[in-house]
Amino acid sequence: MRSARPCTARTVARPTRTSGVVLDVRVGDVLRLRRKHPCGGFDWDVVRVGADIGLRCRECGRRVLMDRPTLRRRAQELLERGPALDPAIEAALNGGAPPASDAAE
């Protein structure tokens, strides 16, 4: 029978590689990834947002699903921002108040 030894392994938090890209992606964004696609393109359109992010290559049109942690590692920069959400929804997501309307002036 084995003797019970205390566990000596320590859990060390690995540093996460964060790039300058905010992972707040929305449909219509254009991202540049670190490695090129086999067709030669670096740029991808965001076509689906959820637990996984749907991307479409701008060169060949190939569609892929990528989970958020993988996308965070592979994204290099945000080239274009997609259309904005409703200001009230945007404010709720960002924790702020909706912008004042111009009619109040």
Secondary structure, DSSP 8 states (H G I E B T S, - for coil): -------------------S--S---TT-EEEESS--TTS--EEEEEE-SSEEEEEETTT--EEEEEHHHHHHHEEEEEE------HHHHHHHHTS-----GGG-
